[in-house]
Amino acid sequence: MTTLSIVIPAYNEEKGIAEIVHRVLAVREKLNKASIELIELLVVDDGSKDHTAQIMGEIEKADPCVKLVRHPHNRGYGAALKTGFSTAQGELIGFLDADGTYPPEYFPELCQLAIQGNDLVIGSRMSGADSKMPLTRRIGNLFFAGLLSLLSHQSISDSASGMRVFRKDILETIYPLPDGLNLTPVMSARAVHEGIKMVEYPIPYSERIGRSKLSVVRDGSIFLRSIIWTVLSYNPVGVFGFFGLGGILVTAIVGVGLIIARLSGVTTIGAWGVAALFWALVSGIVGINIFALGLTSNYLVSLFNRRPVQTSFRGRQWLPPTLDRHFGWLGLVAILLGLLVASVSLVLGIRGWEVARIWLYLLGSAMFILMGVQLVIYWILMRVLEEISQRENLVERDMLAVTIQSNSIEELIK
């Protein structure tokens, strides 16, 4: 049989902890029929100030399968779960909340999917099963799941579900995880980017017993930051790249508009035109910096994790793998073009052209020079990072060559 440990984090849950524990224990027979043995039910009391620990102490005495683990003070939802994970002895680990919102009766189905080869099985509250989730939380979950799906290569319907089953041996891969309520979305984000085989299974969702500890605004903002920062730690250019290209696109649109206006005979620029030029200059330079920052960050991530540099998004190659190698000559071309335009403008000014006629050219030359300088700087930085990232492989190659050569010489001597 496959062994299973179930973890329930509890903080001031005296009103519902006994009910959810008995519901979990009642599933043992169904689990056994599916060749799964529930070897322990770990309830982690996270410094409760009510009678949660006392209630669990009585249940622990009555059933050897139940184990109570206590935190001396409140450390957070994620910390309680991680304490349970570290204590769990089962090959599979499942967890759910203590408030009765998740149905433990669905553990056999989740476990079966894990046995069939999935590393992480998520009970999805958003996949069509009956759900009594409040509207604000439903909207929030749809948003966070959509955001993670957009930033990753896998479609996810419920990134923050608090009922899951996973193989214990994936913990080393998905750690570190936060101590707060944002453990679940971070776990989902890490699993997606670490290549963990993940699947969702629809489950119903009920109204909780007692008062909710979730703050829509505070915890929602934490969830948002957690997802974005986790994704950035794996593939920064997947996020920065789109913002950077957006800024460059704004500049290109304004530039084309100016050319069309000039060809149409327009020789003066009004207040809106000046504003457009201002934003074109800012967005172009900022766009180049953000885009290059994304690529540079990918080199740092690759260096730290010892992985190939990513230039894909949602599993698709949307950037040429060697795009950054062209930054050097592109930057030099932009600088030379800017200097050329500036020189011509200066000559025209000396010959009597008014500033009103040449200021636009000077503005354009400044933009080209600044963008070119940024490209060259980032090209140099990325070449340094590339050299550092390849150093270990080059050392191994050279050492292997020395070994082969030494062995060849010894053979000749013999």
C-alpha positions in Angstrom: 0.0 0.0 0.0 1.0 3.6 -0.6 1.3 5.5 2.7 -0.4 8.9 3.3 0.1 11.6 5.9 -2.5 14.3 6.2 -1.6 17.7 7.7 -4.2 20.1 9.1 -2.9 23.5 10.3 -5.1 25.0 13.1 -5.2 28.4 14.8 -8.1 29.1 17.1 -10.4 26.5 15.4 -12.1 25.1 18.5 -15.5 25.3 16.9 -14.7 23.1 13.9 -11.5 21.1 14.5 -13.2 18.0 16.0 -15.6 17.8 13.1 -13.0 18.0 10.3 -10.7 15.5 12.1 -13.5 12.9 12.4 -14.4 13.5 8.7 -10.8 12.8 7.7 -10.7 9.6 9.9 -13.9 8.5 8.3 -12.3 8.3 4.9 -9.8 5.7 6.0 -11.9 2.8 4.7 -12.3 4.3 1.3 -8.6 5.0 1.2 -7.8 1.4 2.0 -9.9 0.2 -0.8 -7.8 2.3 -3.1 -4.6 0.8 -1.7 -3.8 3.8 0.3 -3.0 3.6 4.0 -3.5 6.7 6.2 -0.7 6.3 8.6 -1.1 9.6 10.4 -3.2 12.7 10.7 -1.0 15.5 11.9 -2.8 18.5 13.4 -0.4 21.4 13.9 -1.7 23.8 16.5 -0.2 27.2 15.6 -0.2 28.8 19.0 -4.0 28.8 19.5 -5.4 30.9 22.3 -8.6 29.0 22.6 -9.3 25.3 23.4 -8.1 23.9 20.0 -5.1 22.1 21.6 -7.2 20.6 24.5 -9.8 19.2 22.0 -7.1 17.7 19.9 -5.3 16.2 22.9 -8.5 14.2 23.7 -8.8 13.0 20.2 -5.1 12.1 20.1 -5.6 9.8 23.1 -8.6 8.1 21.5 -7.0 7.4 18.1 -3.3 6.4 17.6 -3.5 7.7 14.0 -3.9 11.2 15.2 -0.9 13.3 16.3 -0.9 16.8 17.7 2.1 19.0 17.0 2.2 22.4 18.8 3.8 25.7 18.1 4.5 27.7 21.3 3.3 30.9 19.5 1.6 31.8 16.3 3.9 31.5 13.3 1.6 31.5 10.4 -0.4 29.2 8.1 2.6 28.3 5.9 4.9 27.7 8.9 2.3 25.3 10.4 2.0 23.3 7.2 5.8 23.1 6.8 6.1 21.8 10.4 3.6 19.1 9.4 5.5 18.3 6.2 8.8 17.9 8.0 7.1 15.6 10.6 5.1 13.5 8.0 6.2 9.9 7.4 4.0 9.0 4.4 5.1 8.7 0.8 2.2 11.0 0.0 1.3 14.1 2.0 -2.1 15.7 1.9 -3.3 18.8 3.6 -6.5 20.8 4.0 -7.8 23.6 6.2 -9.3 23.1 9.6 -12.4 25.3 9.0 -14.5 22.6 7.2 -14.5 24.4 3.8 -12.6 21.6 2.0 -14.1 18.1 1.6 -11.7 15.4 3.0 -14.0 12.8 1.3 -12.2 13.7 -1.9 -8.8 12.6 -0.7 -9.1 9.1 -2.3 -9.5 10.7 -5.7 -6.6 13.1 -5.2 -4.4 10.2 -4.0 -5.3 8.1 -7.0 -4.1 10.8 -9.3 -0.9 11.0 -7.4 -0.4 7.3 -7.6 -0.9 7.4 -11.4 2.2 9.5 -11.7 1.3 13.1 -10.8 3.7 14.8 -8.4 1.2 17.4 -7.2 -2.6 17.1 -7.2 -4.7 20.2 -6.4 -8.3 20.2 -5.4 -9.7 22.9 -7.6 -12.6 24.9 -6.3 -13.0 26.7 -9.6 -13.4 23.7 -12.0 -17.2 23.4 -12.0 -17.9 21.6 -8.7 -20.5 23.1 -6.3 -18.8 26.0 -4.6 -20.1 28.4 -1.9 -17.1 30.7 -2.1 -17.9 34.4 -1.4 -17.9 36.5 -4.6 -14.9 38.6 -3.7 -12.8 35.6 -3.0 -14.0 33.9 -6.2 -13.0 37.0 -8.2 -9.6 37.1 -6.5 -8.9 33.4 -7.1 -9.9 33.8 -10.8 -7.5 36.7 -11.0 -4.5 35.0 -9.4 -5.0 31.8 -11.3 -5.3 33.8 -14.5 -2.1 35.7 -13.7 -0.1 32.6 -13.0 -1.5 30.9 -16.1 -0.4 34.0 -18.1 3.1 34.1 -16.7 3.7 30.3 -16.9 3.3 27.6 -19.5 0.4 25.8 -17.8 -3.2 26.6 -17.4 -4.3 26.7 -13.7 -7.8 27.2 -12.4 -7.1 27.4 -8.7 -3.6 28.5 -7.7 -4.5 29.1 -4.0 -6.4 25.9 -3.2 -5.8 24.8 0.4 -6.5 21.1 -0.3 -3.7 19.2 -2.1 -1.9 15.8 -2.2 1.8 15.6 -3.3 4.7 13.2 -3.2 6.9 14.0 -0.3 10.1 13.7 -2.4 9.2 17.0 -4.3 9.6 19.1 -1.2 13.3 19.7 -1.8 12.4 21.0 -5.3 9.6 23.3 -4.4 11.2 24.7 -1.2 11.6 27.4 0.1 8.0 28.2 0.8 6.7 31.2 2.8 5.3 31.1 6.4 2.0 32.9 5.6 -1.2 32.2 3.7 0.6 32.7 0.5 2.2 29.3 0.7 -0.3 27.7 -1.7 0.1 30.2 -4.6 3.9 30.1 -4.2 3.8 26.3 -4.2 1.8 26.4 -7.4 4.2 28.9 -9.1 7.3 26.9 -8.1 5.8 23.6 -9.2 5.0 25.0 -12.6 8.5 26.4 -13.2 10.3 23.5 -11.7 8.6 21.1 -14.1 6.6 19.3 -11.4 3.9 17.2 -12.9 0.8 18.9 -11.6 -2.9 18.2 -12.2 -6.2 19.6 -10.8 -9.3 17.8 -9.7 -12.7 19.5 -9.1 -13.9 19.6 -5.5 -16.8 21.4 -3.8 -16.3 24.2 -1.4 -18.3 25.0 1.7 -18.8 28.0 4.0 -16.3 28.0 6.8 -17.0 27.3 10.4 -16.2 30.3 12.4 -14.8 33.7 11.3 -12.4 33.8 8.3 -8.8 34.9 9.0 -8.3 36.0 5.4 -8.2 39.7 4.5 -9.1 40.3 0.9 -7.0 43.4 0.5 -4.0 42.6 2.7 -3.6 38.9 1.8 -4.6 39.6 -1.8 -1.7 42.0 -2.2 0.6 39.5 -0.6 -0.6 36.8 -3.0 0.0 39.1 -6.0 3.5 40.0 -4.9 4.3 36.4 -4.1 3.3 35.1 -7.6 5.1 37.9 -9.4 8.3 37.6 -7.4 8.3 33.8 -7.7 7.9 34.0 -11.5 10.6 36.6 -11.7 13.0 34.3 -9.8 12.7 31.8 -12.7 12.2 33.7 -15.9 12.5 37.5 -15.4 12.4 38.3 -19.1 9.0 36.7 -19.3 7.7 39.6 -17.3 10.1 42.4 -18.0 10.2 41.6 -21.7 6.6 42.6 -22.4 6.8 45.8 -20.5 10.1 46.7 -22.2 8.8 45.9 -25.6 5.6 47.9 -24.8 7.8 51.0 -24.1 9.8 50.5 -27.3 6.5 50.1 -29.3 5.2 53.4 -28.0 8.4 55.1 -29.2 8.1 53.4 -32.6 4.5 54.5 -33.0 5.2 58.1 -32.2 8.2 58.0 -34.6 6.1 56.6 -37.5 3.4 59.2 -36.7 6.0 62.0 -37.0 7.2 60.7 -40.3 3.7 60.4 -41.7 2.9 64.0 -40.5 6.0 65.4 -42.1 5.3 63.6 -45.4 1.8 65.0 -45.2 3.2 68.6 -45.1 2.8 69.2 -41.4 5.7 71.4 -40.2 4.6 72.5 -36.7 4.0 70.5 -33.6 1.3 71.5 -31.0 1.1 70.8 -27.3 -0.1 67.3 -27.8 2.7 66.6 -30.2 5.3 67.8 -27.7 3.7 65.6 -25.1 3.9 62.6 -27.4 7.5 63.3 -28.1 8.3 63.5 -24.4 6.6 60.2 -23.7 8.3 58.6 -26.7 11.7 59.6 -25.4 11.0 58.4 -21.9 9.2 55.1 -22.9 11.9 54.3 -25.4 14.8 54.6 -23.0 12.9 53.0 -20.1 11.7 50.2 -22.4 15.3 49.4 -23.5 16.4 49.3 -19.9 13.5 47.1 -18.7 13.9 44.7 -21.6 17.7 44.4 -21.1 17.2 44.1 -17.4 15.0 41.1 -18.0 17.6 39.4 -20.2 20.4 40.2 -17.7 18.3 38.9 -14.8 17.8 35.6 -16.8 21.6 35.3 -16.9 21.8 35.8 -13.2 19.1 33.2 -12.6 20.8 30.8 -15.0 24.1 31.3 -13.2 22.6 30.8 -9.7 20.6 27.7 -10.6 23.1 26.3 -13.1 20.6 26.1 -15.9 20.5 27.2 -19.5 19.4 30.8 -20.0 15.6 31.0 -20.7 14.3 33.1 -23.5 10.9 31.4 -23.7 7.4 32.4 -22.5 4.5 30.1 -21.8 6.6 27.2 -23.2 7.2 29.0 -26.5 10.4 30.5 -27.9 9.3 34.2 -28.3 12.9 35.7 -28.3 15.9 34.6 -30.4 18.2 32.7 -28.0 21.1 34.9 -29.1 19.3 38.2 -29.2 21.5 39.8 -26.5 24.6 39.1 -28.6 23.4 41.7 -31.0 23.1 44.4 -28.4 26.7 45.5 -28.9 26.6 46.4 -32.6 23.0 47.6 -32.3 24.1 50.0 -29.6 27.1 51.2 -31.6 24.8 51.8 -34.6 22.4 53.8 -32.5 25.2 55.9 -31.0 26.7 56.6 -34.4 23.3 57.5 -35.8 22.6 59.9 -32.9 26.0 61.5 -33.3 25.5 61.9 -37.0 22.1 63.6 -36.5 23.5 65.8 -33.8 26.4 66.8 -36.0 24.2 67.7 -38.9 21.9 69.7 -36.6 24.9 71.6 -35.2 26.1 72.4 -38.7 22.6 73.6 -39.7 22.4 75.7 -36.6 25.8 77.4 -37.4 24.5 78.1 -40.8 21.6 80.0 -39.5 18.8 77.6 -38.8 16.6 78.6 -35.9 16.4 76.4 -32.8 12.7 75.9 -33.6 13.7 74.1 -36.8 16.4 71.8 -35.3 15.3 71.0 -31.7 13.4 67.9 -32.9 16.5 66.5 -34.5 18.5 67.2 -31.4 15.9 65.4 -29.3 16.0 62.4 -31.6 19.8 62.3 -31.6 19.9 62.4 -27.8 17.4 59.5 -27.6 19.4 57.4 -30.0 22.7 58.0 -28.2 21.2 57.2 -24.8 19.5 54.0 -26.1 22.8 53.0 -27.8 24.8 53.5 -24.6 22.4 51.4 -22.6 22.5 48.6 -25.2 26.3 48.6 -25.1 26.4 48.6 -21.3 24.0 45.6 -21.1 25.9 43.8 -23.8 29.1 44.1 -21.8 27.4 43.0 -18.6 25.8 40.0 -20.2 29.1 38.9 -21.8 30.7 39.0 -18.4 27.9 36.9 -16.9 28.1 34.5 -19.8 31.8 34.0 -19.2 31.3 33.4 -15.5 28.4 30.9 -16.2 30.6 28.9 -18.6 33.7 28.9 -16.5 32.9 25.7 -14.6 32.2 23.8 -17.9 35.4 25.1 -19.5 37.5 24.1 -16.5 36.0 20.6 -16.7 36.7 20.4 -20.4 40.3 21.5 -20.0 40.9 19.2 -17.1 39.5 16.3 -19.1 41.8 17.2 -22.0 44.8 17.2 -19.7 43.8 13.8 -18.3 43.4 12.3 -21.8 46.7 13.7 -22.9 48.5 12.4 -19.8 47.0 8.9 -20.3 48.1 9.0 -24.0 51.6 9.9 -22.9 51.7 7.1 -20.4 50.6 4.6 -23.1 53.3 5.8 -25.4 56.0 5.4 -22.7 54.8 1.9 -22.0 
